[in-house]
Amino acid sequence: MKTVQISLNSIDKVKSFVNDISKFDCDFDLVSGRYVIDAKSIMGIFSLDLSKPIDLNIHSEDNANDVMETIKPYMI
């Protein structure tokens, strides 16, 4: 598992983020405080405080480089 910090501070960013990571067949979790939600769930993401950076846990070893390249625009 790899953890990076991302920022999703607009509705458009959330939509494009979910579309980008949905292409991968691995699990992603967003962690904000004590809340952990599925990063592929738009409704779940909107339940978080998006004004602060969020930790993204990537549960993939196979295509980690492709994932990192895809989420680069959202990373802090």
C-alpha positions, 0 to 999 in steps of 0.5 A: 500500500502507498499513501499520498496527499491529494487536494480535491478542492472543486467539484470538477476536480472530484469528478475527474479524479473519480473518472481517472482512478475508476480505470484501475482495477485496484482499491483506493481509500480516502482518509480524512481524520477518522473517516475512511471512504472508497475513493471511487465513490463521488458521494463518499468524497463529498461527505469529507471536508474538502478544504483540507488535504486528504490522504489517498491509500493506494492498494496496488503493487502491480501498476503503481507507476501508472496510478502515480502518473494518473493522480499526479495533477491532484497530488500536493 
